[in-house]
């Protein structure tokens, strides 16, 4: 839990805190998926987060045991909490019971961003809960009880929580100095619908507690009732009144508009990622483009939508690879893309020319991703078999989502904690190997990336097809020998992870050899009678539009006289 992550502060002249636009989550319910799975996706985007696959083995603990809590962002020791008697196996952001949790930071009101003496930060909240809860409703209860008892150390967060049957969104913000705990609202995504969040609070109004479908924290003992679809802090509205944030009727209270109002940055850098996902699954979302681009903040998108078609796991992977292609904000189409259509912009996110401030787009796929996953939970399989964390490191657009079953008792060495670090390069580390490929591709994106895309697709379809067979064999074995089934899944996941990284290392060597120095080289057969034969060489240069821009910029400086030769 002592991972180094930094979420910088971007003000853009507004009075409300906005984080450095890190992290994106997409949420898909059973009825919206092709096979009845639930999905949540997560990209952990930070320029100094080292991508690795965390693992906490299942354990039992004696009475009186304590758990040390370290802030996930900084590794700072925050304090001790009571340990529970049993904790579950956790692989990354999924546990052995198919429970998965992701997050995005939205920040919210500045004065609520710190709390003296609090012990539970948002990262620790995720990983402690995964060790203690079996399903989404238990997770909601554990998370809210933890911050109530020990205080909340972080700023505003949106959490995605999924199990084999349900998907929930929980939005939380602390109460600031001099107070303890947090205020929050959780809503169940209706079956057949999808949702998303990306560094902007999205819950607005919600149904008031009736003790049946909507509960407050004090009614949490009823949380397991299947009728419950809303759950919120008892004082989420009264606290806002005390702080002079809200003075309307309870039924009109909006969590986001009160605790994290949308600004230009909240729309253009955050909600635009939600919009791009929504438009990929449902027609008619263009009506929200002015909102998503920051120009009509009143026309907010719904929290969830019903997609026009069922969504498969490979679709969710591809939604995480979005660069706003095919939209007016397409990052491959303006001058910032350079000569090779590069959909990446180096930070900072905003910049100034002649006293005027401009911005780069913030798309879902981004260069600073530490790790990314699609969590798939399947109700028709035993829990140790049903949960797959499709895991990758580095940029989602150039990673390979590799299947890690949630019950495995060890993780691949290539992804393991301690194998390399952010300032400790290792050719054996998946994070560094994938960064070698992606960063090389950034130099000539429209030429190199298509090869990455083809290789990525081949591997992922191989894994999708393989896991169908693994699922069947493991489920059959689990019926008679659960430990042997888990061992089989562990071997498959570990071998697949290590082999994928080894394959990608060889793939980098191939790409570098082929594309170095601006050339494209291909091997050819050595003809009979030759000692060796040079590779076939082509030099594609630049697109005409780039040459035209250079010609216009340089005037006569590079112009050759007619018939001047070379």
C-alpha positions in Angstrom: 0.0 0.0 0.0 3.0 2.3 0.2 3.0 3.1 -3.6 4.1 6.5 -4.7 1.4 8.3 -6.6 1.1 12.0 -7.0 -2.1 13.8 -8.0 -1.1 17.4 -8.7 -3.4 20.3 -8.4 -4.8 22.1 -11.4 -6.7 25.3 -10.6 -7.3 26.9 -14.0 -8.5 30.0 -12.2 -11.5 28.3 -10.6 -12.3 28.3 -6.9 -12.8 24.5 -6.7 -10.0 21.9 -6.6 -9.5 19.8 -9.7 -7.0 16.9 -9.6 -4.4 16.3 -12.4 -7.0 14.5 -14.5 -5.8 11.1 -13.4 -7.8 7.8 -13.8 -10.9 6.7 -15.7 -13.5 4.1 -14.8 -16.2 2.6 -17.1 -19.0 0.5 -15.4 -21.0 -2.2 -17.2 -23.9 -4.1 -15.6 -24.9 -7.7 -16.3 -27.8 -6.8 -18.5 -25.6 -4.5 -20.6 -22.9 -7.2 -21.3 -23.0 -9.8 -24.0 -22.5 -12.8 -21.7 -24.0 -11.6 -18.4 -20.7 -10.5 -16.9 -20.2 -7.3 -14.9 -17.3 -5.1 -15.8 -15.5 -2.2 -14.3 -12.4 -0.7 -15.9 -9.7 1.5 -14.3 -6.6 3.3 -15.6 -4.3 4.4 -12.7 -2.8 7.5 -14.4 0.1 9.1 -12.6 3.4 10.2 -14.0 5.2 8.7 -11.0 3.1 5.6 -10.4 5.1 2.4 -11.1 2.8 -0.2 -12.7 2.8 -3.5 -10.8 0.3 -6.1 -9.7 -0.4 -6.0 -5.9 -1.1 -9.2 -4.0 -2.4 -9.9 -0.5 -2.8 -13.6 0.3 -5.8 -14.8 2.3 -5.0 -15.0 6.0 -6.4 -15.4 9.5 -5.5 -13.1 12.4 -5.5 -13.4 16.2 -7.7 -11.4 18.5 -6.3 -7.9 19.0 -4.2 -7.8 15.8 -3.6 -4.4 14.3 -3.1 -3.3 10.7 -0.7 -0.5 9.9 -2.1 1.9 7.3 0.1 3.8 4.9 -1.2 6.5 2.5 -1.2 4.9 -1.0 -0.1 8.1 -2.7 3.0 8.8 -0.6 3.8 5.9 1.6 3.2 8.0 4.7 2.4 6.1 7.9 -1.1 7.2 9.0 -1.8 4.9 12.0 -3.1 1.6 13.1 -6.6 0.1 12.8 -8.1 -3.1 14.2 -7.5 -6.1 12.0 -10.4 -8.5 11.3 -10.2 -12.3 12.0 -10.1 -13.3 8.3 -9.0 -11.5 5.2 -9.4 -12.6 1.6 -7.0 -13.1 -1.3 -6.6 -10.0 -3.3 -5.0 -9.7 -6.7 -4.7 -6.1 -7.9 -8.1 -4.6 -7.5 -10.1 -7.8 -7.4 -10.5 -10.4 -4.7 -11.2 -14.2 -4.6 -15.0 -13.5 -4.3 -15.1 -11.5 -7.6 -15.4 -8.2 -5.9 -13.6 -5.4 -7.7 -13.1 -1.7 -6.8 -11.7 1.2 -8.9 -11.6 4.9 -8.4 -11.1 8.4 -9.8 -10.1 11.5 -7.8 -12.3 14.5 -8.3 -11.0 16.6 -5.4 -14.0 18.9 -4.7 -14.0 21.8 -2.3 -10.5 22.8 -1.2 -11.4 23.2 2.5 -12.7 19.6 2.7 -9.4 18.1 1.3 -7.6 17.5 4.6 -8.5 16.1 8.1 -6.1 16.1 11.0 -5.7 12.6 12.6 -7.5 10.7 9.9 -6.1 7.2 9.1 -8.0 6.0 6.0 -7.0 7.3 2.7 -8.8 6.4 -0.5 -6.2 3.9 -1.7 -6.0 2.1 1.6 -9.8 2.1 1.7 -9.9 0.2 -1.6 -7.4 -2.5 -0.7 -8.5 -3.0 3.0 -12.1 -3.4 1.8 -11.1 -5.9 -0.8 -9.5 -8.0 2.0 -12.7 -7.8 4.1 -15.8 -7.8 1.8 -17.3 -10.5 -0.3 -19.7 -8.5 -2.5 -20.5 -4.9 -3.4 -23.0 -4.3 -0.6 -20.6 -5.6 2.0 -17.9 -3.4 0.4 -20.2 -0.3 0.8 -20.7 -1.2 4.5 -17.0 -1.8 5.2 -15.9 1.4 3.4 -18.4 3.7 5.1 -17.8 2.2 8.5 -14.0 2.5 8.1 -14.1 6.3 7.4 -16.7 6.8 10.1 -14.5 5.1 12.7 -11.0 6.2 11.6 -11.6 9.4 9.6 -11.1 10.1 5.9 -7.6 11.3 4.9 -8.2 12.1 1.2 -10.1 14.6 -1.0 -13.1 13.8 -3.1 -13.3 10.4 -4.7 -15.6 8.4 -7.0 -15.4 4.6 -6.5 -16.6 1.8 -8.8 -17.7 -1.3 -7.0 -18.7 -4.5 -8.7 -19.4 -8.1 -8.0 -20.9 -10.9 -10.2 -24.4 -9.4 -9.9 -24.3 -5.7 -9.2 -22.3 -2.5 -10.0 -22.4 0.5 -7.7 -20.9 4.0 -7.8 -19.9 5.6 -4.5 -18.9 9.3 -4.3 -17.3 10.5 -1.1 -15.6 13.7 0.3 -14.2 14.4 3.7 -15.5 16.9 6.2 -12.4 19.0 6.5 -10.3 20.1 9.5 -11.9 19.9 12.9 -14.4 17.2 11.9 -14.2 13.4 11.4 -15.2 11.1 8.6 -16.9 11.9 5.3 -20.1 12.5 3.5 -21.1 10.3 0.6 -23.7 8.9 -1.7 -23.8 5.4 -3.3 -26.2 4.4 -6.1 -26.7 1.0 -7.8 -26.4 1.2 -11.6 -29.7 -0.2 -13.0 -29.3 -3.5 -14.7 -28.9 -3.1 -18.4 -27.2 0.2 -18.1 -23.6 1.5 -18.1 -22.0 4.4 -16.3 -18.6 6.1 -16.0 -16.6 8.6 -14.0 -13.3 10.4 -14.8 -12.2 12.8 -12.1 -15.5 14.7 -11.8 -18.2 14.0 -9.3 -21.2 12.7 -11.2 -24.0 11.9 -8.7 -26.5 14.8 -8.6 -29.9 14.2 -6.9 -30.8 10.9 -5.4 -33.9 9.3 -3.7 -34.4 10.2 -0.1 -34.3 7.4 2.5 -37.4 5.4 2.9 -36.0 2.4 4.7 -36.6 0.1 1.8 -35.0 1.2 -1.5 -33.0 4.0 0.0 -31.0 3.9 3.2 -28.9 6.1 5.3 -25.7 5.0 7.1 -27.6 4.5 10.4 -29.8 2.0 8.5 -26.8 0.1 7.1 -27.8 -3.2 8.7 -30.5 -3.4 5.9 -27.9 -3.0 3.1 -28.1 -6.6 2.0 -31.8 -6.3 1.0 -32.0 -6.6 -2.8 -34.5 -3.7 -2.9 -31.9 -1.2 -1.8 -30.6 0.9 -4.6 -29.4 4.0 -2.8 -27.3 4.5 0.4 -26.0 7.7 1.8 -24.5 9.4 4.8 -27.0 10.6 7.4 -25.5 14.1 7.3 -24.7 14.5 3.6 -27.4 17.2 3.3 -27.3 18.6 6.9 -23.5 19.0 6.7 -23.9 21.0 3.5 -26.4 23.3 5.2 -24.1 23.8 8.2 -21.3 24.8 5.8 -23.6 27.2 3.9 -23.1 25.1 0.7 -26.9 24.5 0.3 -30.1 26.0 1.5 -32.8 24.4 -0.7 -35.2 21.5 -0.2 -33.8 18.1 0.5 -35.3 16.6 -2.6 -33.4 19.1 -4.8 -30.0 18.4 -3.2 -27.3 17.5 -5.7 -24.1 15.9 -4.3 -21.9 17.0 -7.2 -23.3 20.5 -7.6 -22.8 21.0 -3.8 -19.4 19.4 -3.1 -17.7 19.5 -6.5 -19.4 21.8 -9.0 -18.5 21.3 -12.7 -16.0 23.8 -14.0 -14.6 24.1 -17.5 -11.7 21.8 -16.5 -14.1 19.3 -14.9 -16.0 19.1 -18.2 -13.2 19.4 -20.8 -10.6 17.2 -19.1 -12.9 14.8 -17.2 -16.5 14.5 -18.4 -15.3 14.4 -22.0 -13.9 10.9 -21.3 -17.3 9.8 -20.0 -19.0 11.4 -23.1 -16.6 9.6 -25.5 -17.4 6.3 -23.9 -21.2 7.0 -23.9 -21.2 8.0 -27.5 -19.4 4.8 -28.4 -22.3 2.7 -27.0 -25.4 4.9 -27.7 -26.5 7.1 -30.5 -27.6 10.7 -29.8 -24.9 11.6 -27.3 -23.7 14.5 -29.6 -26.3 16.7 -27.8 -23.9 16.7 -24.8 -20.8 17.7 -26.8 -21.0 21.3 -25.8 -21.2 20.3 -22.1 -18.3 17.8 -22.4 -16.1 20.4 -24.2 -16.7 22.8 -21.4 -19.0 25.3 -23.1 -22.5 24.5 -21.7 -22.1 23.4 -18.1 -25.8 23.3 -17.4 -26.6 20.5 -19.9 -25.2 17.7 -17.7 -25.0 14.1 -19.0 -27.1 11.4 -17.2 -25.2 9.3 -14.6 -26.0 6.2 -16.6 -27.4 5.3 -20.0 -28.8 2.2 -21.7 -26.4 1.1 -24.5 -27.7 0.4 -28.0 -26.0 -3.0 -28.0 -24.5 -5.5 -25.6 -20.9 -5.0 -24.6 -18.1 -7.6 -24.6 -14.9 -7.7 -22.6 -12.9 -6.8 -25.7 -15.1 -3.7 -26.2 -14.3 -2.4 -22.7 -10.6 -2.9 -23.4 -10.9 -0.8 -26.6 -13.0 1.9 -24.9 -10.0 2.3 -22.5 -7.8 3.0 -25.6 -9.8 6.1 -26.7 -8.0 9.3 -27.9 -11.2 11.1 -28.9 -10.9 9.7 -32.4 -13.7 10.7 -34.7 -14.8 13.6 -32.6 -14.1 17.4 -33.0 -11.4 17.0 -30.4 -9.6 14.1 -32.2 -6.0 14.4 -30.9 -4.5 12.9 -34.1 -5.8 15.8 -36.3 -4.4 19.1 -35.1 -0.9 20.5 -35.3 -0.1 19.2 -31.9 -0.1 15.7 -33.4 3.1 16.5 -35.4 4.1 14.8 -38.6 3.0 11.3 -37.5 -0.5 11.8 -36.0 0.6 11.4 -32.4 -2.5 11.5 -30.1 -0.4 12.4 -27.0 0.6 15.8 -25.6 3.3 16.1 -23.1 2.4 17.9 -19.8 1.6 20.4 -18.4 -2.0 20.2 -19.5 -2.4 23.9 -20.0 0.0 26.4 -21.5 0.2 30.1 -22.4 1.2 32.0 -25.5 1.1 35.9 -25.6 -0.9 36.0 -22.4 -3.6 33.6 -23.6 -4.1 30.3 -21.9 -4.6 27.2 -24.0 -5.2 23.5 -23.1 -4.3 20.1 -24.4 -7.0 17.5 -24.5 -7.1 14.8 -21.8 -8.3 11.6 -23.4 -8.9 8.2 -21.8 -5.7 6.6 -23.1 -2.7 8.6 -21.8 1.0 8.2 -21.6 1.3 8.4 -17.8 -0.7 5.3 -17.0 0.9 3.1 -14.3 -1.5 0.1 -14.7 -4.9 -0.5 -16.3 -7.4 -3.2 -15.9 -10.8 -4.5 -16.9 -12.4 -6.5 -14.0 -14.8 -9.2 -15.2 -17.1 -11.0 -12.7 -19.3 -13.9 -13.8 -22.2 -15.2 -11.7 -22.5 -18.6 -13.4 -19.0 -19.8 -12.3 -17.6 -20.5 -8.8 -16.0 -17.4 -7.4 -12.4 -18.5 -7.7 -13.0 -19.2 -11.4 -15.4 -16.5 -12.3 -13.3 -13.4 -11.5 -10.7 -12.3 -14.1 -8.7 -9.1 -13.7 -7.6 -8.3 -17.3 -4.4 -6.5 -16.3 -1.9 -4.4 -18.2 0.8 -1.9 -17.5 1.5 1.5 -19.1 -0.6 3.2 -21.8 -3.9 1.3 -22.3 -3.6 1.9 -26.1 -0.4 0.0 -26.3 -0.7 -2.5 -23.5 -1.9 -6.1 -23.6 -4.7 -7.0 -21.2 -3.6 -10.2 -19.7 -5.9 -12.6 -17.7 -5.2 -12.8 -13.9 -7.8 -14.9 -12.1 -8.8 -13.3 -8.8 -8.1 -16.4 -6.7 -4.5 -16.9 -7.7 -2.0 -17.4 -4.9 1.0 -15.7 -6.6 1.4 -13.2 -9.4 3.8 -13.2 -12.4 7.3 -12.2 -11.6 7.2 -9.7 -14.5 4.4 -7.8 -12.7 5.4 -8.5 -9.1 5.9 -5.7 -6.5 9.7 -5.2 -6.1 10.6 -6.1 -9.7 12.0 -2.7 -10.7 10.8 0.7 -9.7 10.0 4.1 -11.2 13.7 5.0 -11.0 15.0 1.4 -11.2 14.9 0.1 -14.8 14.7 -3.6 -15.4 14.3 -5.6 -18.6 12.5 -8.2 -16.6 9.8 -5.8 -15.6 6.5 -5.6 -17.5 6.2 -1.9 -16.8 9.5 -1.1 -18.4 9.2 -3.5 -21.3 5.8 -2.0 -22.3 7.2 1.5 -21.9 10.0 0.7 -24.3 7.5 -0.2 -27.0 5.0 2.7 -26.3 7.6 5.4 -26.1 9.3 4.2 -29.3 5.9 4.3 -31.0 5.3 7.9 -29.9 8.2 8.9 -32.2 6.4 7.8 -35.4 2.9 6.9 -34.2 1.0 6.4 -37.4 3.6 4.1 -38.8 4.6 2.0 -35.7 1.3 1.9 -33.7 -0.6 -0.2 -36.3 1.9 -3.0 -35.8 1.4 -2.7 -32.0 -2.4 -2.8 -32.5 -2.2 -5.9 -34.6 0.1 -7.7 -32.1 -2.0 -6.6 -29.2 -5.2 -7.8 -30.8 -3.8 -11.2 -31.7 -2.6 -11.8 -28.1 -5.8 -10.6 -26.5 -8.0 -12.8 -28.7 -5.7 -15.7 -27.9 -6.3 -15.1 -24.2 -10.0 -14.6 -24.6 -10.3 -18.0 -26.4 -7.9 -19.7 -24.0 -9.8 -18.6 -20.9 -13.0 -20.2 -22.2 -11.2 -23.6 -22.0 -9.5 -22.7 -18.7 -12.8 -21.7 -17.2 -14.4 -25.1 -18.1 -11.5 -27.2 -16.8 -11.1 -25.2 -13.6 -14.9 -25.3 -12.8 -15.0 -29.0 -13.3 -11.9 -29.5 -11.1 -13.2 -27.1 -8.5 -16.2 -29.3 -7.9 -14.0 -32.1 -6.6 -10.8 -30.3 -5.6 -11.0 -26.6 -5.0 -7.3 -26.3 -4.1 -6.2 -28.0 -7.3 -8.4 -25.7 -9.3 -6.8 -22.6 -7.7 -3.4 -24.0 -8.4 -4.3 -24.6 -12.0 -5.5 -21.0 -12.4 -2.4 -19.7 -10.6 -0.1 -21.6 -13.0 -2.0 -20.3 -16.0 -2.0 -16.7 -14.9 1.6 -16.6 -13.8 2.8 -18.3 -17.0 0.7 -16.1 -19.2 1.9 -12.9 -17.6 5.5 -13.8 -17.7 5.3 -15.1 -21.3 3.4 -12.0 -22.4 6.2 -9.7 -21.1 8.9 -11.9 -22.7 7.0 -11.8 -26.0 6.7 -8.0 -25.8 10.4 -7.7 -25.1 11.1 -9.6 -28.3 8.5 -7.4 -30.1 10.4 -4.3 -29.0 13.6 -5.7 -30.5 11.8 -6.4 -33.8 10.2 -2.9 -33.9 13.4 -1.1 -33.0 15.4 -3.0 -35.7 12.8 -2.3 -38.3 12.1 1.4 -37.7 15.2 2.9 -36.3 16.6 6.1 -37.9 13.4 7.0 -39.6 13.7 4.1 -42.0 11.6 1.0 -42.6 13.6 -2.1 -43.2 12.4 -5.6 -44.0 14.4 -8.9 -44.1 14.9 -10.5 -47.5 16.2 -13.8 -48.5 19.9 -14.0 -49.3 20.2 -14.8 -53.0 22.3 -17.7 -54.2 25.9 -16.7 -54.7 25.7 -13.8 -52.1 27.5 -13.9 -48.8 24.8 -11.6 -47.3 22.1 -9.4 -48.6 21.0 -6.0 -47.3 17.4 -5.6 -46.1 14.8 -4.0 -48.2 14.7 -0.2 -47.4 12.0 2.3 -47.7 11.9 5.9 -46.5 8.3 7.1 -46.1 9.4 10.6 -44.9 6.4 12.8 -43.9 2.9 13.4 -45.1 2.2 16.1 -47.7 0.5 18.3 -45.1 3.6 18.3 -43.0 5.8 19.2 -46.0 3.4 22.0 -46.9 3.6 23.4 -43.4 7.4 23.4 -43.5 7.4 25.0 -46.9 5.1 27.8 -45.8 7.0 28.3 -42.5 10.5 28.5 -44.1 9.6 30.5 -47.3 12.6 30.4 -49.7 15.1 29.1 -47.2 14.8 25.4 -48.3 13.6 26.0 -51.8 15.8 24.5 -54.5 16.3 26.1 -57.9 14.6 24.6 -60.8 16.7 21.7 -62.1 19.1 22.1 -59.2 19.5 18.4 -58.5 21.1 17.2 -55.3 
